[in-house]
Amino acid sequence: MCRLFGLSAAPQRVRATFWLLDAPDSLSIQSRREPDGVGLGTFTADGVPLVEKQPIAAYEDVQFAREARERESTTFVAHIRYATTGGLQPPNTHPFEQRGRLFAHNGVLHGLDELDAELGDYLELVHGDTDSERFFALITQRTDQHDGDVTAGITDAVRWIADRLPVYALNLVLTTATNLWALRYPDTHSLFVLERAAGGPQGDRHLDQAGRAGIRTRSGHLREFPAVVIASERTDEDPRWRALAPGELLHVDEQLRVRSTTVLDYAPHHPLSLTQLDSRAAAAQSGR
């Protein structure tokens, strides 16, 4: 399945080094094809989004994904894509940018014709073929309808989808220059959060986290500053990792205050199973 990673050190800007394919010999990588896309999203000191991403396929150089890139930001979002909808092109690679926000998604939703009709003029924000970018456009539409309240926009969008469209999973990470949101819905895939104290469990360690599927990040600054980390899997030994509950929307604000809300306490009205996905989507979503 796709892998999500998000980090906030708000209000501090911290320097972190990312490798987006750092575990080429792991069982996860050995058991499947190369990823279909990798990407990293950060913000400049002026709050301008910086997105670095590349589709990865057998005929392309994977050096981009395996090289380290060091960036400074208050918030970070990283993504490894196993394609379910849309070809291997840059416009289909996460993270996506809309209205100064960055977004990455792990999951599948169907009914894209109905979603396109609901988007109306907001379909102009969609530059690729993916369900993910359309999902993001619906969040943007609903956020605008709620006067820029991103929490309300995400809540409105996921409730509309859960009530009307066939859904396999809607896990997401969304960032601005100062804030981060993460959603797990429904219980298909895990998503974890770590409220990390400065220096980690021992109080004197930099951040160094690596997942089985390849996303690795290190930050010496986080020896001194606290952070909140979101990941598809626990990526270090810290005992304070916890799984988000199905339907839980977590918001980390500009002062690193964390608030969780259950925005959906029921299953999708039209749940999708692996057997209802095409072979490409089923292979992508079944990976662990």
Salt bridges, closest charged atoms under 4 A:
ASP22 OD2 - ARG216 NH1 3.55
GLU34 OE2 - ARG66 NH2 3.43
ASP36 OD2 - ARG33 NH2 2.82
GLU52 OE2 - ARG71 NH2 2.59
GLU70 OE1 - ARG15 NH1 3.63
GLU72 OE1 - ARG13 NE 3.58
GLU72 OE2 - ARG15 NH2 3.62
ASP116 OD1 - ARG134 NE 2.73
GLU118 OE2 - ARG142 NH2 2.98
ASP144 OD2 - ARG99 NH2 3.21
ASP156 OD1 - ARG142 NE 3.29
ASP156 OD2 - HIS146 NE2 3.01
ASP163 OD1 - HIS269 NE2 3.68
ASP208 OD1 - ARG216 NE 3.27
ASP208 OD2 - ARG218 NE 3.37
GLU233 OE2 - ARG3 NH1 3.58
GLU233 OE1 - ARG212 NE 3.33
GLU237 OE2 - ARG205 NH1 2.60
ASP238 OD1 - ARG240 NE 3.18
GLU248 OE2 - ARG242 NH2 2.63
ASP253 OD2 - ARG257 NE 2.65
GLU254 OE2 - ARG257 NH2 3.96
